[in-house]
Amino acid sequence: SKKRLPDFLYSFLTFITVSMPILIFAIPNMQLFFGRAQSLYHGITLSSFLTSLKTALLYFNVNAAGNDFFTNFPVLEGPMSLLWIIGLFVAILKFRKYWIVLYLFILLLMPSIVTTPSFHRAIGTLPIVYFLGFIPIFEVGKKYLNKRKVVLLLLLILVSLQSYSSLTKLYVK
């Protein structure tokens, strides 16, 4: 629609601006550009797809499936490791409201699903996962509390608990 056209043009311009360096390399070097990913791709069968999907969904709570010492542990800890799962289910149940979040989650997780699974190829999903983790708080605040200050207090408590959880793992007794 005419009303949305300026937003679309700004988004497209932003996409082109951010993507320009990689596009300048990729267009004249297509074979090299796609050849780097070829070693990660081993073909997709239903079995390999389901295994990769399971691995990708377990990045956040079980193991990041990394190939170095930085990501051989769950990406999320503390309350966020549970809240994002609840938020994912809420987003699926309220698909019409959260369809864009689910779409972005799947889109950003896809490179790791169709190639050799590793959180390094799906790091872009992390902001969406945190947003999914905040959905239950917003839904509870909107439905039961109906006060902005209480929702902000719940967010402050969550961020404090998340920070405490991270710091206790980082600084062992």
C-alpha positions as CSV (number, residue, x, y, z in Angstrom):
1,S,0.0,0.0,0.0
2,K,1.0,3.6,-0.4
3,K,1.1,4.0,3.3
4,R,3.7,1.2,3.8
5,L,5.9,2.1,0.7
6,P,8.2,4.5,2.5
7,D,8.8,2.0,5.3
8,F,9.6,-0.7,2.7
9,L,12.0,1.6,0.8
10,Y,13.8,2.5,4.0
11,S,14.1,-1.2,5.0
12,F,15.3,-2.1,1.5
13,L,17.9,0.8,1.5
14,T,19.1,-0.3,4.9
15,F,19.4,-3.9,3.7
16,I,21.4,-2.9,0.6
17,T,23.6,-0.6,2.7
18,V,24.4,-3.2,5.3
19,S,24.8,-6.0,2.6
20,M,26.9,-3.9,0.1
21,P,30.3,-5.1,1.2
22,I,29.5,-8.8,0.9
23,L,27.5,-8.2,-2.3
24,I,30.5,-6.4,-3.9
25,F,32.6,-9.4,-3.1
26,A,30.0,-12.1,-4.0
27,I,28.8,-10.8,-7.4
28,P,32.1,-11.1,-9.2
29,N,33.2,-14.1,-7.2
30,M,30.1,-16.3,-7.2
31,Q,32.0,-19.6,-7.4
32,L,34.3,-18.7,-4.5
33,F,31.5,-17.2,-2.5
34,F,29.3,-20.3,-2.6
35,G,32.2,-22.7,-2.6
36,R,33.1,-21.7,1.0
37,A,29.7,-23.0,2.2
38,Q,29.8,-26.1,0.0
39,S,32.1,-27.9,2.5
40,L,29.4,-27.4,5.2
41,Y,26.6,-28.7,3.1
42,H,26.2,-32.5,2.9
43,G,22.8,-32.8,1.2
44,I,19.5,-32.8,3.0
45,T,17.4,-35.9,3.7
46,L,14.5,-35.9,6.0
47,S,16.5,-37.7,8.7
48,S,19.4,-35.2,8.5
49,F,17.0,-32.3,8.5
50,L,15.2,-33.5,11.6
51,T,18.5,-34.2,13.4
52,S,19.8,-30.7,12.5
53,L,16.6,-29.1,13.6
54,K,16.7,-30.9,16.9
55,T,20.3,-29.8,17.4
56,A,19.5,-26.2,16.5
57,L,16.6,-26.1,18.9
58,L,18.9,-27.5,21.7
59,Y,21.6,-24.9,21.2
60,F,20.0,-22.6,23.7
61,N,19.4,-25.1,26.6
62,V,21.6,-28.1,26.2
63,N,24.6,-27.7,24.0
64,A,25.6,-25.1,21.4
65,A,27.2,-27.8,19.2
66,G,30.2,-25.6,18.7
67,N,33.6,-26.8,17.4
68,D,35.6,-24.7,19.9
69,F,35.7,-24.1,23.6
70,F,33.5,-21.0,23.4
71,T,30.3,-22.8,22.5
72,N,30.3,-26.3,23.9
73,F,27.9,-25.3,26.6
74,P,24.3,-24.0,26.5
75,V,23.9,-20.5,25.1
76,L,21.3,-19.5,27.7
77,E,21.4,-19.9,31.4
78,G,19.2,-18.9,34.3
79,P,15.6,-17.8,33.8
80,M,15.9,-17.0,30.2
81,S,16.7,-20.6,29.4
82,L,13.1,-21.5,30.4
83,L,11.3,-18.3,29.4
84,W,12.3,-18.5,25.8
85,I,10.7,-22.0,25.5
86,I,7.5,-20.7,27.1
87,G,7.6,-17.7,24.8
88,L,8.0,-19.9,21.8
89,F,4.9,-21.8,22.7
90,V,3.0,-18.6,23.4
91,A,4.1,-17.2,20.0
92,I,2.9,-20.4,18.3
93,L,-0.4,-20.3,20.1
94,K,-0.8,-16.6,19.2
95,F,0.6,-17.0,15.7
96,R,-1.3,-14.0,14.3
97,K,0.2,-11.7,16.8
98,Y,3.8,-13.0,16.8
99,W,4.2,-14.4,13.2
100,I,7.0,-12.1,12.3
101,V,9.0,-13.2,15.4
102,L,8.5,-16.9,14.5
103,Y,9.4,-16.2,10.9
104,L,12.6,-14.4,11.9
105,F,13.5,-17.2,14.3
106,I,13.2,-19.8,11.6
107,L,14.9,-17.7,8.9
108,L,17.9,-16.9,11.1
109,L,18.2,-20.5,12.3
110,M,18.0,-22.0,8.8
111,P,21.8,-21.7,7.9
112,S,22.6,-24.0,10.8
113,I,19.8,-26.4,9.9
114,V,20.7,-26.9,6.3
115,T,24.5,-27.2,6.9
116,T,26.6,-28.8,9.6
117,P,24.9,-27.6,12.8
118,S,26.8,-25.1,14.8
119,F,25.7,-22.1,16.8
120,H,28.3,-20.0,15.0
121,R,26.1,-20.1,11.9
122,A,22.9,-19.3,13.9
123,I,24.2,-16.5,16.3
124,G,21.7,-14.1,14.7
125,T,18.9,-16.0,16.4
126,L,20.0,-14.8,19.8
127,P,18.2,-11.5,19.8
128,I,15.0,-13.2,18.7
129,V,15.4,-15.9,21.4
130,Y,15.6,-13.1,24.0
131,F,12.6,-11.5,22.6
132,L,10.7,-14.8,22.8
133,G,11.9,-15.0,26.4
134,F,10.2,-11.6,27.2
135,I,6.9,-12.6,25.6
136,P,5.6,-14.4,28.6
137,I,6.4,-11.4,30.8
138,F,4.6,-9.1,28.5
139,E,1.6,-11.4,28.2
140,V,1.3,-11.9,31.9
141,G,1.7,-8.1,32.5
142,K,-0.9,-7.3,29.9
143,K,-3.4,-9.9,30.9
144,Y,-3.3,-10.0,34.7
145,L,-1.4,-7.0,36.0
146,N,-2.4,-4.4,33.4
147,K,0.1,-1.9,34.9
148,R,3.2,-0.7,33.2
149,K,5.1,-0.3,36.4
150,V,4.6,-3.9,37.4
151,V,5.7,-5.1,34.0
152,L,8.8,-2.9,34.2
153,L,9.5,-4.3,37.7
154,L,9.1,-7.9,36.4
155,L,11.6,-7.1,33.6
156,L,14.0,-5.6,36.2
157,I,13.8,-8.7,38.3
158,L,14.3,-11.0,35.3
159,V,17.4,-9.0,34.1
160,S,18.8,-9.1,37.7
161,L,18.2,-12.9,38.0
162,Q,19.7,-13.4,34.6
163,S,22.8,-11.3,35.5
164,Y,23.2,-13.1,38.8
165,S,22.9,-16.5,37.1
166,S,25.6,-15.5,34.5
167,L,27.9,-14.1,37.1
168,T,27.7,-17.2,39.3
169,K,28.7,-19.4,36.4
170,L,31.5,-17.0,35.4
171,Y,32.9,-16.5,38.9
172,V,32.9,-19.9,40.5
173,K,33.3,-20.1,44.3
